Amino acid sequence: MHLRNAYVGAQYGMNKILWKQQATPYDADYARWCAEQGALLREGRAEAVDTANLAEEIETLGRSEQRELENRLNVLLVHLLKWRYQPERRSASWRGTIVEQRNRIARRLSESPSLQAYPASILPEEYESARLIAAGETGLNEAVFPVICPFVINEVLDKAFYPDEA
């Protein structure tokens, strides 16, 4: 299959490139394959789209949004635990990390409203991991940190919430 036109220009980025050559296989050059699939869709040539791989990529994008929330929630929980259980070591860096993670989580949730309930659903699992990480990073005994998350999701995501000392 051939795609119309030549290169549109580097200033438009990879997703705006139109190719005039044989289609690239999915596993040969991923970036080029993506650009070609985008070009085919923009041209209305759905019959030429690699639908099986494109569907998988779209599903993967949704899962990556969930993984992003998981990672950011984990980092946020680690820092909230450190904030509560090592008050003498509180720093602008810890506060900055807490602010950054909350902002990025909020941005992700505003971009994907269907994920609004996701942070609450993964809180217990992410807390379990964060508890172990916090123990390792602080040097405190794991038993210092409660087995069950001491915060509710509204507190975790609340930009004004900073836990008091233990």
Stockholm file with secondary structure:
# STOCKHOLM 1.0

chainA/1-166         MHLRNAYVGAQYGMNKILWKQQATPYDADYARWCAEQGALLREGRAEAVDTANLAEEIETLGRSEQRELENRLNVLLVHLLKWRYQPERRSASWRGTIVEQRNRIARRLSESPSLQAYPASILPEEYESARLIAAGETGLNEAVFPVICPFVINEVLDKAFYPDEA
#=GR chainA/1-166 SS CBCSSCCCCGGGCGGGCCCCSBCCCTTTCHHHHHHHHHHHHHTTCGGGSCHHHHHHHHHHHHHHHHHHHHHHHHHHHHHHHHHHHCGGGCCHHHHHHHHHHHHHHHHHHHHCGGGTTHHHHHHHHHHHHHHHHHHHHHCCCGGGSCSSCSSCHHHHHCTTCCCCCC
#=GC SS_cons         CBCSSCCCCGGGCGGGCCCCSBCCCTTTCHHHHHHHHHHHHHTTCGGGSCHHHHHHHHHHHHHHHHHHHHHHHHHHHHHHHHHHHCGGGCCHHHHHHHHHHHHHHHHHHHHCGGGTTHHHHHHHHHHHHHHHHHHHHHCCCGGGSCSSCSSCHHHHHCTTCCCCCC
//
